[in-house]
Amino acid sequence: MSTPLPALLLGPLLGLAACRNVSPAGVHVSSEPPGARVSVDGVDSGWVTPCQLALDVEREHELEVGLAGFAPRRILLVPDERRSFVSWNQAVNGLRTRQKVPFLMPADDLLLPFLEVETLAPGRIFVRLRPGRQESPE
């Protein structure tokens, strides 16, 4: 009994669809000097810089980065949507290969090569803290 050609092609395509590399959603925060406490919406996150915070991307957040002896800095994070085009070049196996077909691309990117990601903006934050007084709590 012979297997039809569409069934032979469908198996590998479904297998490749599971090979998606998804980086964790969140915001990267770093500071100079490092080791500053990070608060999110007025609550201490328990993290110090540098850190990566996973936050709800559907609403605004206010970050505060502070360190003893330095003036705190506040940053407003807003929901954002980023769109990009997935190129076949991202799925070719190296620069010196003769392979020009994107065998390493997930099937959904091959068939619909537009990527939309919901995130927060800015996604990477660098804060240079200035010596000064911390604000007193009200």
Contacts in CASP RR format, 6 or more apart in sequence:
PFRMAT RR
TARGET T0000
AUTHOR 0000-0000-0000
METHOD contacts of the structure
MODEL  1
MSTPLPALLLGPLLGLAACRNVSPAGVHVSSEPPGARVSVDGVDSGWVTP
CQLALDVEREHELEVGLAGFAPRRILLVPDERRSFVSWNQAVNGLRTRQK
VPFLMPADDLLLPFLEVETLAPGRIFVRLRPGRQESPE
13 107 0 8 1.000
13 110 0 8 1.000
14 107 0 8 1.000
15 107 0 8 1.000
16 103 0 8 1.000
16 104 0 8 1.000
16 105 0 8 1.000
16 106 0 8 1.000
16 107 0 8 1.000
17 106 0 8 1.000
17 107 0 8 1.000
17 108 0 8 1.000
18 106 0 8 1.000
19 104 0 8 1.000
19 106 0 8 1.000
20 106 0 8 1.000
20 109 0 8 1.000
24 52 0 8 1.000
24 54 0 8 1.000
25 54 0 8 1.000
25 57 0 8 1.000
25 119 0 8 1.000
26 52 0 8 1.000
26 53 0 8 1.000
26 54 0 8 1.000
26 55 0 8 1.000
26 57 0 8 1.000
26 119 0 8 1.000
26 120 0 8 1.000
26 123 0 8 1.000
27 52 0 8 1.000
27 53 0 8 1.000
27 55 0 8 1.000
27 63 0 8 1.000
27 77 0 8 1.000
27 120 0 8 1.000
27 122 0 8 1.000
27 123 0 8 1.000
27 124 0 8 1.000
27 125 0 8 1.000
28 50 0 8 1.000
28 51 0 8 1.000
28 52 0 8 1.000
28 123 0 8 1.000
28 124 0 8 1.000
28 125 0 8 1.000
29 38 0 8 1.000
29 47 0 8 1.000
29 49 0 8 1.000
29 50 0 8 1.000
29 51 0 8 1.000
29 52 0 8 1.000
29 53 0 8 1.000
29 63 0 8 1.000
29 65 0 8 1.000
29 125 0 8 1.000
29 127 0 8 1.000
30 49 0 8 1.000
30 50 0 8 1.000
30 51 0 8 1.000
30 125 0 8 1.000
30 126 0 8 1.000
30 127 0 8 1.000
31 49 0 8 1.000
31 50 0 8 1.000
31 65 0 8 1.000
31 66 0 8 1.000
31 67 0 8 1.000
31 126 0 8 1.000
31 127 0 8 1.000
31 128 0 8 1.000
31 129 0 8 1.000
32 126 0 8 1.000
32 127 0 8 1.000
32 128 0 8 1.000
32 129 0 8 1.000
33 67 0 8 1.000
33 70 0 8 1.000
33 129 0 8 1.000
34 48 0 8 1.000
34 49 0 8 1.000
34 50 0 8 1.000
35 48 0 8 1.000
35 49 0 8 1.000
35 67 0 8 1.000
36 48 0 8 1.000
36 49 0 8 1.000
36 65 0 8 1.000
36 66 0 8 1.000
36 67 0 8 1.000
36 70 0 8 1.000
36 127 0 8 1.000
36 129 0 8 1.000
37 44 0 8 1.000
37 45 0 8 1.000
37 46 0 8 1.000
37 47 0 8 1.000
37 48 0 8 1.000
37 65 0 8 1.000
37 66 0 8 1.000
37 67 0 8 1.000
38 44 0 8 1.000
38 45 0 8 1.000
38 46 0 8 1.000
38 47 0 8 1.000
38 48 0 8 1.000
38 49 0 8 1.000
38 51 0 8 1.000
38 53 0 8 1.000
38 63 0 8 1.000
38 64 0 8 1.000
38 65 0 8 1.000
38 66 0 8 1.000
39 45 0 8 1.000
39 63 0 8 1.000
39 64 0 8 1.000
39 65 0 8 1.000
39 66 0 8 1.000
40 53 0 8 1.000
40 55 0 8 1.000
40 61 0 8 1.000
40 62 0 8 1.000
40 63 0 8 1.000
41 61 0 8 1.000
41 62 0 8 1.000
42 62 0 8 1.000
42 64 0 8 1.000
45 51 0 8 1.000
45 53 0 8 1.000
47 53 0 8 1.000
49 65 0 8 1.000
49 127 0 8 1.000
55 61 0 8 1.000
55 77 0 8 1.000
55 120 0 8 1.000
57 79 0 8 1.000
57 118 0 8 1.000
57 119 0 8 1.000
57 120 0 8 1.000
58 79 0 8 1.000
58 118 0 8 1.000
59 79 0 8 1.000
60 76 0 8 1.000
60 77 0 8 1.000
60 78 0 8 1.000
60 79 0 8 1.000
61 76 0 8 1.000
61 77 0 8 1.000
61 120 0 8 1.000
62 74 0 8 1.000
62 75 0 8 1.000
62 76 0 8 1.000
62 77 0 8 1.000
63 74 0 8 1.000
63 75 0 8 1.000
63 76 0 8 1.000
63 77 0 8 1.000
63 125 0 8 1.000
64 72 0 8 1.000
64 73 0 8 1.000
64 74 0 8 1.000
64 75 0 8 1.000
65 72 0 8 1.000
65 73 0 8 1.000
65 75 0 8 1.000
65 125 0 8 1.000
65 127 0 8 1.000
65 129 0 8 1.000
66 72 0 8 1.000
66 73 0 8 1.000
66 129 0 8 1.000
66 134 0 8 1.000
67 129 0 8 1.000
68 134 0 8 1.000
69 131 0 8 1.000
69 132 0 8 1.000
69 133 0 8 1.000
69 134 0 8 1.000
70 129 0 8 1.000
70 130 0 8 1.000
70 131 0 8 1.000
70 132 0 8 1.000
70 134 0 8 1.000
71 129 0 8 1.000
71 130 0 8 1.000
71 131 0 8 1.000
71 132 0 8 1.000
71 133 0 8 1.000
71 134 0 8 1.000
71 135 0 8 1.000
72 129 0 8 1.000
72 134 0 8 1.000
72 135 0 8 1.000
73 127 0 8 1.000
73 129 0 8 1.000
75 122 0 8 1.000
75 125 0 8 1.000
75 127 0 8 1.000
77 120 0 8 1.000
77 121 0 8 1.000
77 122 0 8 1.000
77 123 0 8 1.000
78 120 0 8 1.000
78 121 0 8 1.000
79 118 0 8 1.000
79 119 0 8 1.000
79 120 0 8 1.000
79 121 0 8 1.000
80 118 0 8 1.000
80 119 0 8 1.000
80 120 0 8 1.000
80 121 0 8 1.000
81 116 0 8 1.000
81 117 0 8 1.000
81 118 0 8 1.000
81 119 0 8 1.000
82 116 0 8 1.000
82 117 0 8 1.000
82 119 0 8 1.000
83 114 0 8 1.000
83 115 0 8 1.000
83 116 0 8 1.000
83 117 0 8 1.000
84 114 0 8 1.000
84 115 0 8 1.000
84 117 0 8 1.000
85 113 0 8 1.000
85 114 0 8 1.000
85 115 0 8 1.000
86 105 0 8 1.000
86 109 0 8 1.000
86 113 0 8 1.000
86 114 0 8 1.000
86 115 0 8 1.000
87 113 0 8 1.000
88 102 0 8 1.000
88 105 0 8 1.000
90 102 0 8 1.000
90 105 0 8 1.000
91 102 0 8 1.000
91 103 0 8 1.000
91 104 0 8 1.000
91 105 0 8 1.000
91 109 0 8 1.000
91 110 0 8 1.000
92 99 0 8 1.000
92 100 0 8 1.000
92 102 0 8 1.000
92 104 0 8 1.000
93 99 0 8 1.000
93 103 0 8 1.000
93 104 0 8 1.000
102 110 0 8 1.000
109 115 0 8 1.000
END
